[in-house]
Structures are given as C-alpha cells and as structure tokens.
Amino acid sequence: MVLNWIWIAFFIVAFVIALVKLIFWGDFEVFPEMMNSTFSSSKTAFEISLGLTGVLSLWLGIMKIGEKGGIVNILARILSPVFTKLFPDIPKGHPVTGSIFMNIAANMLGLDNAATPLGLKAMEQLQELNPKKDTATNPMIMFLVLNTSGLTLIPISIMVYRAQLGAAQPTDIFIPILLATFFSTLAGIIITSLYQRINLLNRTMLLTLGGVCAVVAAIIWGFGQMDSILMNKVSTSSANIMLMLIIIAFILAGIRKKVNVYEAFIEGAKQGFETAVRIIPYLVAILVAIGVFRASGAMDMLIDGIKYGVEACGGNSDFVGALPTALMKPLGARGMMVDAMTTYGADSFIGRLSCIFQGSTDTTFYILAVYFGSVGIRNTRHAVACGLLADLAGIIAAIAIAYLFFG
C-alpha cells in the first residue's frame, strides 16, 4: 500500500510541477520531455533486465550446484547461531541462510553482478517459507534492508572510474566509503530490529557486530599501509580470486557428492531466465515513475530547495551538488557520479562525495522493484520505511564523513 501511494505521488507531483512551468513560465518542452522519459525509462528497465539475464543464469546455475553439493547447507549450519537471532522466523539451518550469506559476501566485495542473482535466489527461498505469498515477511524485509544499506568493503568499480577520470589518488575515497556504508548497514539493522522487536543486546549479536567492527578496522588499517597502485591491485585481485574460488568450490563439492554438475547448472540457469522476465513489469513501473519525476523538473526543485534551506540555516551547501547521485540511483547513479566528477573534477569535494554516495548505500525503490517483484510481493509492510531510513542514515553519514576527510 505504501509503495502504491508513493508511485502515484511521483506522477501527480510531476504533472503539477510541469503544468505550473507551462502556465507561468511558458515551458512548452516540459511535457514532451516527460513523455520521452517514459519511453527511455521503459527501455532502460528492459535493458537492465536483459543485462541481468545472462548473469542471473550463470549464478543461479552455480548456486544450484552448491545446493546439490551441500555447500549451501554447510554455510547455513555455520551461520545458524547468528542468523537465528537476526532472522528469528527462519528455521534453524535452513538453506536460505547460506544464500543470504553468499549475497551479503558478494555485496561486501563490490561484486554487483554476482550479488543480485544470489539475492534473488535468497528471496525465492524466503518466499517458499512465506504463508502469505503477496505479503513481505519479517526476514524478507530484514534481508532487503541489508541490501539497500549496501555494505561494501572493496568498492572496485568506483576506484576504477576515479582513475579513468584523472584523480590524483583514486583510492582516497576507500576509507570514507567503508565508514559510510558501515554506518548505513548498522543503522538499517537497528531500525529494522526495532520495527520487528528483535533483541540485538545478546551475546551472539554483540560478539558478531563487534567482530565485524574489528574486521572493518583491520581492513582500513591494512589498506592504509598501501599506496594507490598496490591498493587497486590487491582489492581487484582479492575480490576476483574469491569469486573464482567460490565457483571452483561449488563444482568440487558437486563432484564429491556425485552430482551431474552440468545438468544441475542448466537447471539453475533456466530459473535465471524466468526471474529476469518476472522483474520487467516492476522495473518499468518504478523507473518510469522516477523518470517522469525527474523530467518534470521536480528533482531540480527538490535539490534547489535543500540548498536554500541549508544556506538559510547558515550551513555549508557544498554537498548539495552531489545529492542527485544519492537520490537517483535507480536511473543510473553511476552515470551521475561520473557526470559529477567530469563537471566539478574527480578531486573536487562534490566529485569525491558523489563517489562516497555511490558506494555507501543502495536505493530502496530499485531493490524493492527487483527483489520483491521477482516473487510477486505487493504488500511491503514496513520495508519502505526501514529501507528509506537506512538510505537516509547512509546519506547523512556520507556527507559528514566527506566533510571530515575532504572538507
């Protein structure tokens, strides 16, 4: 229901603003631009789905081998003590635990192409446990928030873009992104736990969160000892080596269990194609709504309003130029990040902040469309509120950390 009203609001606000621009400013281009955006956004939605088809087929095929080879069940048993606290409604040792871990691990390594299909597989397994097939369960919402908060330890692609655009130190945003995404994820877990009345103040969760903090601190220290060239090489190599090790481990586990790995792969790959087709309507719906909102000029008015409000309160509004990257991730925030670096400079405050925005969080509406759309969820319950609050926490953390490091 919440998503329904938000979707309607995008169109109504866009229409009203466009009408005002036409009547009072004589802007005869605004309505043609809005209509053009509907076609281009629809095309973008299809291209995203089409681009996901091959990757989904690959990784769902690999996951099917892992399931039949027993790897996913092993991961589920290992992670059960922690996940039973964070996802109390998931039966202990259920295979979805392993799938959730694989998705989170891929996100942490910055492997977007692998993370999405692994996440869709996890969502499909969560749907099997769902008694009301059109309504999001508590574990689904917690899982979605973990994705929208986007915990990333190695932002490979962002550092590559910075290097291509002439940044003096392409890796100078590494630690700021790590800190911002950590705060975003932590806020998302706490907010969702409050909604779902999950007690995080227990020995298992405190030790887990403390361990994660220690790992983050160790990574910050370790990469801080490297120069930019070595950091790029180590981060890129380690992520890709781990990815290949996962594939090899799954295949070897299948061989050990005497699984026909080729047939298992084909079985899983077929599901990838079906999933890619299922998410097209949901992607079209959300991307067209946001595209119309943007083409009407509503986004520019929102940004200008934020800038005016910050300056009226005596604050520094330097960060406002990077906000489109944070607010428009469903329609190509990576392109906006590149545009910000091209316009203001890769080493400018806005250029760096746009990179931190890109790496610190994902966007709730896009994740909702892809993940919930893949399993036909219509009643999202508190998913939108929790996801947006996690996004907001990530944006605030990114701004504060950018001023701390580069202000």
C-alpha positions as CSV (number, residue, x, y, z in Angstrom):
1,M,0.0,0.0,0.0
2,V,2.8,2.4,0.9
3,L,4.6,1.8,-2.4
4,N,1.3,2.3,-4.2
5,W,0.8,5.8,-2.8
6,I,4.5,6.7,-3.4
7,W,4.2,5.6,-7.0
8,I,1.1,7.7,-7.5
9,A,2.7,10.7,-5.8
10,F,5.6,10.7,-8.3
11,F,3.2,11.1,-11.2
12,I,0.9,13.7,-9.5
13,V,3.8,15.9,-8.3
14,A,5.5,15.7,-11.7
15,F,2.3,16.7,-13.5
16,V,1.5,19.6,-11.2
17,I,5.0,21.0,-11.5
18,A,5.1,20.6,-15.3
19,L,1.7,22.3,-15.5
20,V,3.0,25.3,-13.4
21,K,6.1,25.5,-15.6
22,L,3.9,25.6,-18.7
23,I,1.4,28.2,-17.5
24,F,3.7,30.6,-15.6
25,W,7.0,30.2,-17.5
26,G,5.8,29.2,-20.9
27,D,7.9,26.0,-20.9
28,F,6.4,24.1,-23.8
29,E,9.2,21.5,-23.7
30,V,8.4,20.0,-20.3
31,F,5.5,17.7,-21.3
32,P,7.4,16.3,-24.4
33,E,10.4,15.7,-22.1
34,M,8.2,13.9,-19.6
35,M,6.7,11.7,-22.3
36,N,10.1,11.0,-23.8
37,S,11.3,10.0,-20.3
38,T,8.5,7.3,-20.1
39,F,9.8,5.7,-23.3
40,S,13.5,6.0,-22.3
41,S,12.9,4.7,-18.8
42,S,10.9,1.7,-20.1
43,K,13.8,1.0,-22.4
44,T,16.2,1.3,-19.5
45,A,14.1,-1.1,-17.4
46,F,14.1,-3.7,-20.2
47,E,17.9,-3.3,-20.8
48,I,18.6,-3.8,-17.1
49,S,16.5,-6.9,-17.1
50,L,18.1,-8.1,-20.3
51,G,21.6,-7.4,-18.9
52,L,20.7,-9.4,-15.8
53,T,19.5,-12.4,-17.8
54,G,23.0,-13.9,-18.5
55,V,24.4,-13.1,-15.1
56,L,21.3,-14.5,-13.4
57,S,21.5,-17.7,-15.4
58,L,25.2,-18.0,-14.6
59,W,24.9,-17.5,-10.8
60,L,21.7,-19.3,-10.2
61,G,23.2,-22.2,-12.1
62,I,26.3,-22.1,-9.8
63,M,24.0,-21.8,-6.8
64,K,22.1,-24.9,-7.9
65,I,25.4,-26.9,-8.0
66,G,26.2,-25.5,-4.5
67,E,22.8,-26.6,-3.2
68,K,23.1,-30.2,-4.5
69,G,26.7,-30.3,-3.5
70,G,25.8,-29.4,0.1
71,I,27.9,-26.2,0.3
72,V,24.8,-24.0,1.0
73,N,23.7,-26.3,3.8
74,I,27.1,-26.2,5.4
75,L,27.1,-22.4,5.3
76,A,23.6,-22.5,6.8
77,R,24.7,-24.6,9.7
78,I,27.8,-22.4,10.4
79,L,25.8,-19.2,10.3
80,S,22.8,-20.5,12.2
81,P,23.7,-19.1,15.6
82,V,23.9,-15.5,14.2
83,F,21.1,-15.7,11.7
84,T,18.6,-17.2,14.2
85,K,19.0,-14.0,16.2
86,L,18.8,-11.7,13.2
87,F,16.2,-13.7,11.3
88,P,14.3,-15.5,14.1
89,D,11.4,-16.6,11.7
90,I,13.8,-18.6,9.5
91,P,14.0,-22.3,10.7
92,K,17.4,-23.2,12.1
93,G,19.8,-24.5,9.5
94,H,17.5,-23.7,6.5
95,P,19.4,-23.4,3.2
96,V,18.3,-19.8,2.7
97,T,20.8,-18.8,5.4
98,G,23.6,-19.9,3.1
99,S,22.1,-18.0,0.1
100,I,21.7,-14.8,2.2
101,F,25.4,-15.1,3.3
102,M,26.5,-15.5,-0.3
103,N,24.6,-12.4,-1.3
104,I,26.0,-10.3,1.5
105,A,29.5,-11.5,0.8
106,A,29.2,-10.6,-2.9
107,N,27.9,-7.1,-1.9
108,M,30.8,-6.6,0.6
109,L,33.3,-7.4,-2.2
110,G,31.6,-4.9,-4.5
111,L,30.6,-7.7,-7.0
112,D,27.3,-6.3,-8.1
113,N,26.9,-8.7,-11.0
114,A,27.1,-11.7,-8.6
115,A,25.2,-10.1,-5.7
116,T,21.9,-9.5,-7.5
117,P,21.3,-13.1,-8.7
118,L,22.4,-14.5,-5.4
119,G,20.0,-12.1,-3.6
120,L,17.1,-13.1,-5.9
121,K,17.8,-16.8,-5.1
122,A,17.6,-16.0,-1.4
123,M,14.4,-14.1,-1.9
124,E,12.9,-17.0,-3.8
125,Q,13.8,-19.3,-0.9
126,L,12.3,-16.9,1.6
127,Q,9.1,-16.9,-0.4
128,E,8.9,-20.7,0.0
129,L,8.6,-20.0,3.8
130,N,6.1,-17.3,3.3
131,P,2.5,-18.3,4.3
132,K,1.0,-15.1,2.7
133,K,2.6,-15.1,-0.8
134,D,1.7,-11.4,-1.6
135,T,2.9,-10.0,1.7
136,A,6.6,-9.4,2.8
137,T,7.7,-11.4,5.8
138,N,10.0,-10.0,8.5
139,P,13.0,-12.0,7.2
140,M,12.3,-10.6,3.7
141,I,12.3,-7.1,5.0
142,M,15.5,-7.5,7.1
143,F,17.2,-9.0,4.0
144,L,16.0,-6.2,1.8
145,V,17.4,-3.6,4.2
146,L,20.7,-5.3,4.4
147,N,20.8,-5.0,0.6
148,T,19.6,-1.4,0.4
149,S,22.2,-0.3,3.0
150,G,24.7,-1.9,0.7
151,L,27.7,-2.9,2.9
152,T,30.7,-2.7,0.6
153,L,34.3,-3.4,1.7
154,I,36.0,-3.2,-1.6
155,P,34.5,-0.5,-4.0
156,I,36.4,-1.7,-7.0
157,S,34.4,-0.1,-9.8
158,I,34.3,3.3,-8.2
159,M,38.1,3.4,-7.8
160,V,38.5,2.4,-11.5
161,Y,36.2,5.3,-12.6
162,R,38.2,7.7,-10.5
163,A,41.4,6.5,-12.1
164,Q,40.0,6.9,-15.6
165,L,38.9,10.5,-14.8
166,G,42.3,11.6,-13.7
167,A,42.0,11.5,-9.9
168,A,45.4,12.1,-8.2
169,Q,44.7,9.4,-5.7
170,P,41.8,7.2,-7.0
171,T,41.8,5.3,-3.7
172,D,41.4,8.3,-1.4
173,I,37.6,7.6,-1.1
174,F,38.2,3.9,0.0
175,I,38.1,4.5,3.8
176,P,35.3,7.1,3.6
177,I,33.1,4.7,1.7
178,L,33.9,1.9,4.1
179,L,32.9,4.0,7.1
180,A,29.8,5.4,5.4
181,T,28.5,2.0,4.2
182,F,29.2,0.5,7.7
183,F,27.1,3.2,9.4
184,S,24.3,2.7,6.9
185,T,24.2,-1.0,7.4
186,L,24.4,-0.7,11.2
187,A,21.6,1.8,11.2
188,G,19.5,-0.4,8.9
189,I,19.9,-3.4,11.2
190,I,19.0,-1.4,14.3
191,I,15.9,0.3,12.7
192,T,14.5,-2.9,11.3
193,S,15.2,-4.7,14.6
194,L,13.2,-2.1,16.4
195,Y,10.3,-2.5,14.0
196,Q,10.4,-6.3,14.3
197,R,11.2,-6.3,18.0
198,I,14.4,-8.2,17.6
199,N,16.7,-8.1,20.6
200,L,20.2,-7.2,19.5
201,L,21.5,-7.0,23.0
202,N,22.5,-10.6,23.3
203,R,25.9,-12.2,23.5
204,T,25.8,-13.7,20.0
205,M,24.9,-10.4,18.2
206,L,27.2,-8.3,20.3
207,L,30.1,-10.6,19.5
208,T,29.2,-10.7,15.8
209,L,28.8,-6.9,15.5
210,G,32.0,-6.4,17.5
211,G,33.8,-8.9,15.2
212,V,32.6,-7.0,12.1
213,C,33.8,-3.7,13.6
214,A,37.2,-5.4,14.2
215,V,37.3,-6.7,10.6
216,V,36.4,-3.3,9.2
217,A,39.1,-1.6,11.3
218,A,41.7,-4.2,10.2
219,I,40.8,-3.6,6.5
220,I,41.1,0.1,7.0
221,W,44.5,-0.3,8.6
222,G,45.7,-2.8,6.1
223,F,44.8,-0.8,3.0
224,G,46.0,2.4,4.7
225,Q,49.5,0.9,4.6
226,M,49.4,0.5,0.8
227,D,50.0,3.1,-2.0
228,S,47.2,3.7,-4.5
229,I,48.6,1.3,-7.2
230,L,49.0,-1.6,-4.8
231,M,45.6,-1.0,-3.2
232,N,43.9,-1.2,-6.6
233,K,45.8,-4.4,-7.5
234,V,45.1,-6.1,-4.1
235,S,41.4,-5.1,-3.9
236,T,40.7,-6.1,-7.5
237,S,42.7,-9.4,-7.4
238,S,41.3,-10.5,-4.0
239,A,37.7,-9.9,-5.0
240,N,38.1,-11.8,-8.3
241,I,40.1,-14.6,-6.7
242,M,37.5,-15.2,-4.0
243,L,34.8,-15.2,-6.7
244,M,36.6,-17.8,-8.7
245,L,37.3,-19.9,-5.6
246,I,33.5,-19.9,-4.9
247,I,32.8,-21.3,-8.3
248,I,35.5,-24.0,-8.1
249,A,34.5,-24.9,-4.5
250,F,30.9,-25.4,-5.6
251,I,31.9,-27.5,-8.6
252,L,34.2,-29.7,-6.5
253,A,31.5,-30.1,-3.8
254,G,29.1,-31.3,-6.6
255,I,31.7,-33.8,-7.9
256,R,32.3,-35.1,-4.3
257,K,28.5,-35.7,-3.9
258,K,28.5,-37.3,-7.4
259,V,26.2,-34.6,-8.8
260,N,25.9,-34.2,-12.5
261,V,27.2,-30.6,-12.2
262,Y,26.4,-29.7,-15.8
263,E,22.7,-30.8,-15.5
264,A,22.5,-29.0,-12.1
265,F,23.9,-25.8,-13.7
266,I,21.4,-26.0,-16.6
267,E,18.5,-26.5,-14.1
268,G,19.5,-23.4,-12.1
269,A,20.3,-21.3,-15.2
270,K,16.7,-21.8,-16.5
271,Q,15.4,-20.2,-13.3
272,G,17.6,-17.2,-14.1
273,F,15.9,-16.5,-17.4
274,E,12.4,-16.9,-15.8
275,T,13.4,-14.5,-12.9
276,A,14.7,-11.9,-15.4
277,V,11.4,-11.9,-17.2
278,R,9.3,-11.7,-14.0
279,I,11.0,-8.5,-12.8
280,I,10.5,-6.5,-16.0
281,P,7.0,-5.1,-15.1
282,Y,8.2,-4.0,-11.7
283,L,11.3,-2.3,-13.1
284,V,9.2,-0.5,-15.7
285,A,6.8,0.8,-13.1
286,I,9.3,2.2,-10.7
287,L,11.8,3.6,-13.3
288,V,9.1,5.3,-15.4
289,A,7.7,7.0,-12.3
290,I,11.1,8.3,-11.2
291,G,11.9,9.2,-14.8
292,V,8.8,11.4,-15.1
293,F,9.5,13.0,-11.7
294,R,13.0,13.9,-12.9
295,A,12.0,15.1,-16.4
296,S,9.3,17.4,-14.9
297,G,12.0,19.4,-13.0
298,A,10.8,18.2,-9.7
299,M,14.2,16.8,-8.9
300,D,15.9,20.1,-9.6
301,M,13.4,21.9,-7.5
302,L,14.0,19.5,-4.6
303,I,17.8,20.0,-4.8
304,D,17.4,23.8,-5.0
305,G,15.0,23.7,-2.1
306,I,17.5,21.7,0.0
307,K,20.3,24.1,-0.9
308,Y,18.2,27.1,0.0
309,G,17.1,25.5,3.3
310,V,20.7,24.7,4.3
311,E,22.0,28.1,3.4
312,A,19.1,29.8,5.2
313,C,20.1,27.9,8.4
314,G,23.7,29.1,7.9
315,G,25.0,25.7,6.8
316,N,27.5,24.8,4.2
317,S,25.7,23.7,1.0
318,D,28.7,22.3,-0.9
319,F,27.3,18.8,-0.6
320,V,24.1,19.6,-2.4
321,G,25.7,19.3,-5.9
322,A,26.3,15.6,-5.2
323,L,22.8,14.8,-4.0
324,P,21.5,13.7,-7.4
325,T,23.8,10.7,-7.2
326,A,22.3,9.7,-3.8
327,L,18.7,10.3,-4.8
328,M,18.7,8.8,-8.4
329,K,20.5,5.5,-8.1
330,P,17.7,3.6,-9.9
331,L,18.2,5.7,-13.1
332,G,21.9,5.4,-13.4
333,A,23.6,7.0,-10.4
334,R,26.9,5.6,-11.7
335,G,26.4,7.9,-14.7
336,M,25.6,10.8,-12.3
337,M,28.7,10.0,-10.3
338,V,30.8,10.2,-13.5
339,D,29.0,13.4,-14.5
340,A,29.7,15.0,-11.1
341,M,33.4,14.1,-11.4
342,T,33.5,15.3,-15.0
343,T,31.7,18.6,-14.2
344,Y,33.4,19.5,-10.9
345,G,36.6,17.5,-11.1
346,A,37.4,14.0,-9.8
347,D,39.3,15.5,-6.8
348,S,36.7,18.2,-6.0
349,F,34.6,17.9,-2.9
350,I,31.4,17.2,-5.0
351,G,33.2,14.6,-7.1
352,R,34.5,12.7,-4.1
353,L,31.2,13.0,-2.2
354,S,29.3,11.6,-5.3
355,C,31.7,8.6,-5.1
356,I,31.0,8.1,-1.4
357,F,27.2,8.3,-2.1
358,Q,27.6,5.7,-4.8
359,G,29.5,3.3,-2.5
360,S,27.7,3.9,0.8
361,T,24.2,2.7,0.1
362,D,21.8,1.3,-2.5
363,T,18.3,2.7,-3.3
364,T,15.2,1.2,-1.6
365,F,12.8,1.6,-4.6
366,Y,15.1,-0.2,-7.0
367,I,15.8,-3.0,-4.6
368,L,12.0,-3.3,-3.9
369,A,11.2,-3.5,-7.5
370,V,13.8,-6.1,-8.3
371,Y,13.7,-8.3,-5.2
372,F,10.0,-8.2,-4.2
373,G,8.9,-8.1,-7.9
374,S,10.8,-11.3,-8.6
375,V,8.5,-13.2,-6.1
376,G,5.3,-11.2,-6.6
377,I,5.3,-9.3,-3.2
378,R,2.7,-6.5,-3.2
379,N,2.2,-5.7,0.4
380,T,5.7,-4.4,1.5
381,R,4.6,-3.6,5.1
382,H,7.4,-1.6,6.8
383,A,10.1,-2.4,4.2
384,V,9.8,1.1,2.6
385,A,10.2,2.9,5.9
386,C,13.1,0.8,7.1
387,G,14.8,1.0,3.7
388,L,14.5,4.8,3.3
389,L,15.7,5.3,6.9
390,A,18.7,3.2,6.2
391,D,19.3,5.2,2.9
392,L,19.0,8.5,4.9
393,A,21.5,7.2,7.5
394,G,23.9,6.4,4.7
395,I,23.5,9.8,3.0
396,I,24.0,11.7,6.3
397,A,27.0,9.6,7.2
398,A,28.5,10.1,3.7
399,I,28.1,13.9,4.0
400,A,29.6,14.0,7.5
401,I,32.5,11.7,6.6
402,A,33.2,13.7,3.3
403,Y,33.5,16.9,5.3
404,L,35.7,15.2,7.8
405,F,38.1,13.8,5.2
406,F,37.9,16.4,2.4
407,G,36.0,19.5,3.7
